[in-house]
Amino acid sequence: MQSKIEQQVMAGVGVIYATRQLVSATALKLYVCALSLYGLAQLVWVARVWENFSQVGLQHSLQFVLSAVLNTHLPVQIALSVLIFVGFSLLLDFVRSTFSPRTLSY
């Protein structure tokens, strides 16, 4: 049976651990990624983009994407750039964590 002080200390440790996980670099990148996706969904008529993309065909898909990005408003381009940058950074974090040996840090 744990004493009252031991329970309080462990609760404090749990709060500190949870807080560190919620404000870690990876978590912050995920938050920015989610906000960028939300921003894009608010700024762009996504259903219309997919409809137009399906009409273009696979041969001209790169031309469609370039044309779509270059002919949008600046906030859409910024949100898309942030999403691509943060997504690439998250991918690098995932690759690093997958292929690097685990070490304990205190």
Secondary structure, DSSP 4 states (H G I P E B T S, - for coil): ---HHHHHHHHHHHHHHHHHHHTSHHHHHHHHHHHHHHHHHHHS-HHHHHHHHHHH-STTHHHHHHHHHHTS-HHHHHHHHHHHHHHHHHHHHHHHHHHSPP----
